[in-house]
Amino acid sequence: IKTLPDNALVVGHSNTTPELTHLLSGKPVIKLSEKDFDYVFQVIIDGPHRTLTVLKSLPHQESKLPTEYFND
């Protein structure tokens, strides 16, 4: 995915998406539980630079933010 010349959309589950996002971005990414279903992770790859944006698709709902991260 890192070497593709075009955009890519990756869809996954709470147990795979954070780790894949970390591997693509090189940035710490929150670990999610099965109850976390409203996050969107955007990784922008611009040459050697990686930008990670985390969006919550349902910001009006209260939810506990995860406190564990993938960052190895």
Phi, psi and chi 1 to 4 in degrees:
 res  aa     phi    psi   chi1   chi2   chi3   chi4
   1 ILE       -  -39.4  -65.6  173.0      -      -
   2 LYS   -60.3  -28.7  -74.9 -178.1  173.9 -178.0
   3 THR   -97.1   -1.2   61.0      -      -      -
   4 LEU   -65.8  139.6  -68.0  175.0      -      -
   5 PRO   -80.0  -12.2   28.3  -33.7      -      -
   6 ASP  -115.5  177.3  -62.8  -43.8      -      -
   7 ASN   -69.2  154.4  -64.5  -33.1      -      -
   8 ALA  -138.7  143.1      -      -      -      -
   9 LEU  -110.8  124.6  174.0   65.6      -      -
  10 VAL  -116.0  126.4  178.8      -      -      -
  11 VAL  -119.2  135.1  179.2      -      -      -
  12 GLY  -153.4 -166.7      -      -      -      -
  13 HIS  -107.6  169.2  -65.0  -83.8      -      -
  14 SER   -60.4  -23.6   60.1      -      -      -
  15 ASN   -90.8   -6.0   62.7  -21.8      -      -
  16 THR  -123.4  -34.7   57.3      -      -      -
  17 THR   -62.2  -45.6  -57.8      -      -      -
  18 PRO   -60.7  -41.7  -25.9   36.8      -      -
  19 GLU   -67.3  -42.3 -174.0  171.6   10.0      -
  20 LEU   -63.6  -40.5 -179.8   56.8      -      -
  21 THR   -61.1  -41.8  -58.2      -      -      -
  22 HIS   -62.3  -43.9  166.7   66.6      -      -
  23 LEU   -64.0  -36.7  -68.4  171.0      -      -
  24 LEU   -75.7  -36.3  -69.8  171.2      -      -
  25 SER   -95.9  -26.2   69.8      -      -      -
  26 GLY    74.8    8.4      -      -      -      -
  27 LYS  -106.7  154.5  -49.6  -81.3 -174.8 -165.5
  28 PRO   -62.2  138.5  -19.8   30.0      -      -
  29 VAL  -131.5  136.2  178.4      -      -      -
  30 ILE   -62.3  141.9   54.9  177.3      -      -
  31 LYS   -82.4  142.0  -71.2 -174.2  179.6 -179.5
  32 LEU  -113.1  155.8  -57.6  176.0      -      -
  33 SER  -102.6  176.1   74.6      -      -      -
  34 GLU   -64.3  -18.5  -59.7   82.9   32.7      -
  35 LYS   -85.7   -9.1  -64.4  178.5 -177.1  178.4
  36 ASP   -93.2  106.5  -63.5  -48.8      -      -
  37 PHE  -129.1    5.2   56.7   87.0      -      -
  38 ASP  -120.3   33.5   57.1  -16.7      -      -
  39 TYR  -106.6  143.7  -76.2   87.6      -      -
  40 VAL  -125.3  125.9  175.9      -      -      -
  41 PHE  -107.6  124.5  -61.1   95.7      -      -
  42 GLN  -113.9  122.6  178.1 -172.6   35.2      -
  43 VAL  -112.8  121.7  178.5      -      -      -
  44 ILE  -105.4  121.7  -62.1  172.5      -      -
  45 ILE  -107.7  116.9  -59.8  172.8      -      -
  46 ASP  -127.6   88.9 -176.9   17.8      -      -
  47 GLY    63.7 -126.9      -      -      -      -
  48 PRO   -81.4   -7.5   30.0  -35.0      -      -
  49 HIS   -91.1  139.2  -55.0  -72.6      -      -
  50 ARG  -125.5  131.3  -53.8  -72.7 -169.5  -95.2
  51 THR  -120.5  129.2  -57.2      -      -      -
  52 LEU  -113.5  126.9  171.7   61.3      -      -
  53 THR  -120.7  130.4  -55.8      -      -      -
  54 VAL  -110.5  122.4 -179.5      -      -      -
  55 LEU  -114.9  143.7  -54.7  168.5      -      -
  56 LYS  -111.1  116.6 -169.4  158.0  174.0   55.9
  57 SER   -73.9  -16.5   62.0      -      -      -
  58 LEU  -124.6   68.3  -60.0  172.2      -      -
  59 PRO   -67.8  -18.5   24.3  -32.3      -      -
  60 HIS   -77.4  -15.7   61.9  -78.4      -      -
  61 GLN   -90.1  140.2  -68.6 -175.8  -10.7      -
  62 GLU   -78.9  133.6  -72.0 -173.0   34.2      -
  63 SER  -152.1  149.9   65.6      -      -      -
  64 LYS   -75.3  127.9 -177.0  179.3  176.1 -172.1
  65 LEU   -73.8  136.4  -68.9  175.8      -      -
  66 PRO   -61.9  148.9  -20.9   32.4      -      -
  67 THR  -116.3   -3.5   56.5      -      -      -
  68 GLU  -101.1  150.0  -65.6 -176.4   67.5      -
  69 TYR  -131.9  150.3  -67.8   81.3      -      -
  70 PHE   -88.8  120.5  -73.7   99.3      -      -
  71 ASN  -152.2   20.0   60.8    5.9      -      -
  72 ASP   -85.4      -  -65.8  -32.7      -      -
